[in-house]
């Protein structure tokens, strides 16, 4: 046993260190196409990308006041997109069947009506709560 100890120590010191996971990529550092490529390659999820944008919006909301409302269903929609992506990959139906924005978080001006619970006010107080 004593003869093997120096060998074990030498091997442990000579072994390369385990690769640390790459640091998380900020959504501010990637284009939409790069984020989409990361999702398709399995390096990120739609949910992680959406969470990154929501955190960025929250971090700058007080100073910029650029986003007046956030879809309360954004996280759930991202989870559903991840589920569809995973299942479509298994059925070989993914390529070419989903548009370029499928699963990606986007900002929409509040004069465009959508199917979610977001208000369409066109920036007018007269339409508040619409």
C-alpha positions in Angstrom: 0.0 0.0 0.0 2.8 2.4 0.9 4.4 1.8 -2.5 1.2 2.7 -4.3 0.6 5.9 -2.5 3.4 8.0 -4.2 2.1 6.6 -7.6 -1.5 7.6 -6.8 -0.3 11.1 -5.7 1.7 11.5 -8.9 -1.1 10.4 -11.1 -3.5 12.7 -9.3 -1.2 15.7 -9.8 -0.5 14.8 -13.5 -4.2 14.3 -14.4 -5.7 17.3 -16.1 -8.2 19.3 -14.1 -11.8 18.7 -14.9 -13.1 21.3 -17.4 -15.2 23.9 -15.6 -18.5 24.6 -17.2 -18.5 27.7 -19.4 -19.7 30.8 -17.8 -23.3 31.7 -18.6 -23.7 33.9 -21.7 -25.5 37.1 -21.2 -28.4 37.8 -23.6 -26.8 41.2 -24.2 -23.7 39.5 -25.6 -25.5 37.4 -28.2 -27.6 38.0 -31.2 -31.0 36.3 -31.6 -29.4 33.9 -34.2 -26.6 33.0 -31.7 -29.1 32.3 -28.9 -31.2 30.2 -31.3 -28.2 28.3 -32.4 -27.3 27.6 -28.7 -30.8 26.3 -28.1 -30.8 24.1 -31.2 -27.4 22.7 -30.2 -28.6 21.9 -26.7 -26.3 24.4 -24.9 -29.2 26.5 -23.6 -33.0 26.3 -23.4 -35.7 28.6 -24.5 -36.5 29.0 -20.8 -32.9 30.1 -20.0 -32.9 32.6 -22.8 -36.3 34.0 -21.7 -35.1 34.2 -18.1 -32.0 36.1 -19.2 -34.1 38.7 -21.0 -36.6 39.0 -18.1 -33.7 39.5 -15.7 -32.2 42.2 -18.0 -35.6 43.9 -18.3 -36.0 44.0 -14.5 -32.4 45.2 -14.0 -32.9 48.2 -16.3 -36.6 48.9 -15.8 -36.3 51.7 -13.4 -33.7 53.6 -15.4 -34.9 53.0 -19.0 -38.6 52.6 -18.7 -38.6 51.0 -22.1 -40.8 48.0 -21.3 -44.2 48.8 -19.9 -45.5 45.3 -19.4 -44.1 41.8 -19.3 -46.2 38.8 -20.3 -46.8 36.8 -17.1 -46.9 33.6 -19.2 -43.4 34.1 -20.7 -41.8 31.4 -18.6 -44.5 28.9 -19.3 -44.5 29.6 -23.0 -40.7 29.1 -23.0 -41.1 25.7 -21.2 -43.7 24.6 -23.8 -41.3 25.6 -26.6 -38.6 23.5 -25.0 -41.0 20.6 -24.7 -42.0 20.9 -28.4 -38.3 21.2 -29.5 -37.4 18.0 -27.5 -40.3 16.0 -28.9 -40.0 17.3 -32.5 -36.3 16.3 -32.5 -37.3 12.8 -31.6 -39.8 12.7 -34.4 -37.4 14.2 -37.0 -39.8 17.0 -37.6 -37.8 19.9 -36.2 -35.9 21.2 -39.2 -37.9 23.6 -41.3 -41.2 23.2 -39.4 -40.8 26.0 -37.0 -40.3 29.7 -37.8 -37.1 31.5 -36.9 -38.8 33.2 -33.9 -40.3 30.0 -32.5 -39.6 29.9 -28.7 -37.6 33.1 -28.7 -38.6 36.0 -26.5 -39.6 39.1 -28.4 -40.8 42.6 -27.6 -44.0 43.8 -29.2 -45.1 47.4 -29.3 -48.3 47.8 -27.3 -50.4 48.8 -30.4 -50.3 45.2 -31.7 -53.1 42.9 -30.4 -51.8 39.5 -29.3 -53.6 36.3 -28.0 -52.1 36.6 -24.5 -53.3 38.6 -21.5 -51.2 41.7 -22.5 -53.0 45.0 -22.8 -53.2 46.7 -26.2 -53.1 50.4 -25.3 -51.0 52.1 -28.1 -49.5 54.1 -25.3 -52.8 55.9 -24.6 -54.3 56.3 -21.2 -57.8 56.1 -22.8 -57.1 52.5 -23.8 -55.6 51.5 -20.4 -56.8 48.1 -19.3 -57.9 47.2 -22.9 
